[in-house]
Amino acid sequence: MWAIDFVHDNLSNGRSYKMLTVLDEYTRQALCVEVKDKMGSDDVLEVMHPLFLKYGKPEFVRSGNGGEFVAEHLQEWLRKVGVRPIQIYPGSPWENGYNERLNGTLRREILNSEWFHSIKQAQEAINVWLRDYNHIRPHHALGLRP
């Protein structure tokens, strides 16, 4: 089961940007945090396809009910490649709890402490954080192993 969600933030000039987070719920590995100024369902598909090639496809992908996630072409593509999409009930973020925890950690550990001037700078800093998150820092759910 993979969980996907969006996180929103602003650059130092006030311009907003969006991050797609992808988490493997079993291993608790954050597979990706993709940063763009805007993101729609086509962007979600563009992020997911290489992840399927790299990690193999999950049996399920859990997401919220935003238009980017429920778009028919994205849902159809997931089903065609053999992945069952699951949407949480509207207004129930606790149903995507592992991803919400990742998003909260991302916000606390990097977004609240850094002020990025560009999308590129944000992506680079988040990639460094992501390597630390997956390979160095201990996780309580994994017996304090990375």
C-alpha positions in Angstrom: 0.0 0.0 0.0 1.3 3.4 -1.0 -0.1 6.6 0.3 0.0 9.9 -1.6 -0.9 13.4 -0.6 -0.1 17.0 -1.2 1.7 19.5 1.0 1.5 23.3 0.2 4.0 26.0 1.2 5.2 29.4 0.0 8.5 30.7 -1.3 10.2 33.7 0.2 8.5 35.9 -2.4 5.1 34.7 -1.3 4.6 32.5 -4.4 2.9 29.2 -3.5 4.2 25.8 -4.4 3.0 22.2 -4.0 4.7 19.0 -3.0 3.5 15.5 -3.8 4.5 13.0 -1.1 4.6 9.3 -1.8 5.0 6.8 1.1 5.2 3.0 1.2 3.1 2.2 4.2 4.8 -1.2 4.8 8.4 -0.1 4.8 7.6 3.5 5.9 10.0 4.6 3.1 9.2 8.0 1.7 9.6 7.2 -2.0 9.3 10.7 -3.3 8.6 14.3 -2.5 8.1 16.1 -5.8 8.1 19.9 -5.7 6.4 22.0 -8.4 4.8 25.4 -8.5 1.5 23.8 -9.6 0.5 20.1 -9.8 -2.4 18.4 -11.4 -3.5 14.8 -12.1 -1.1 14.6 -15.1 1.8 15.6 -12.8 0.7 12.9 -10.3 0.8 10.3 -13.1 4.3 11.6 -14.3 5.6 11.1 -10.7 4.0 7.7 -10.1 5.1 6.0 -13.4 8.9 6.1 -12.7 8.3 5.1 -9.1 6.4 2.0 -10.3 9.4 1.2 -12.6 11.9 1.7 -9.8 10.1 0.1 -6.8 7.5 -2.1 -8.5 3.8 -1.3 -8.3 1.9 -1.5 -5.1 -1.3 -3.4 -4.8 -3.1 -0.3 -3.6 -2.6 3.5 -3.7 -4.4 5.5 -1.0 -5.2 9.2 -1.6 -7.4 12.0 -0.7 -10.4 13.1 -2.8 -8.8 16.1 -4.5 -9.4 16.5 -8.2 -5.8 15.7 -8.9 -6.3 12.2 -7.3 -9.8 11.4 -8.5 -9.3 12.4 -12.2 -10.7 9.7 -14.3 -7.6 9.3 -16.5 -5.4 8.8 -13.4 -7.8 6.3 -11.9 -8.1 4.4 -15.2 -4.3 4.3 -15.6 -3.9 2.9 -12.1 -6.5 0.2 -12.8 -4.9 -0.6 -16.2 -1.5 -1.3 -14.6 -3.1 -3.4 -11.9 -3.1 -1.0 -8.9 -6.3 -0.5 -6.9 -6.9 3.1 -6.1 -8.5 3.9 -2.7 -9.8 7.3 -1.6 -10.2 8.2 2.0 -13.6 9.7 3.1 -13.8 13.4 2.7 -12.6 15.3 5.7 -10.9 12.2 7.2 -7.2 12.7 7.0 -6.6 10.1 9.8 -7.5 7.5 7.2 -4.2 8.4 5.5 -2.3 8.6 8.8 1.1 7.3 7.7 1.3 9.9 4.9 -0.1 12.6 7.2 2.7 11.8 9.7 5.3 12.1 6.9 3.8 15.4 5.9 3.9 16.7 9.4 7.5 15.6 9.9 8.4 17.3 6.5 6.8 20.5 7.7 8.3 20.5 11.2 11.8 19.5 10.1 12.3 21.4 6.9 9.5 23.6 5.7 9.1 25.5 9.0 12.8 26.0 9.4 13.8 27.0 5.8 12.6 29.7 3.6 13.2 28.8 0.0 13.8 31.4 -2.8 13.0 29.0 -5.7 11.3 25.7 -6.5 14.7 24.3 -7.4 16.2 25.2 -4.0 13.2 23.7 -2.3 13.5 20.4 -4.2 17.3 20.2 -3.5 16.9 20.8 0.2 14.0 18.4 0.5 16.0 15.7 -1.4 18.7 16.0 1.2 16.2 15.8 4.0 14.5 12.8 2.2 17.8 10.8 2.2 18.3 11.5 5.9 14.6 10.5 6.6 14.9 7.2 4.8 18.5 6.1 5.5 19.8 7.8 8.7 17.2 8.9 11.2 15.7 6.2 13.4 11.9 5.5 13.2 10.0 4.4 16.2 7.7 2.2 14.2 10.7 0.3 12.9 12.3 -0.3 16.3 14.5 2.8 16.0 16.0 1.6 12.8 16.2 3.8 9.7 
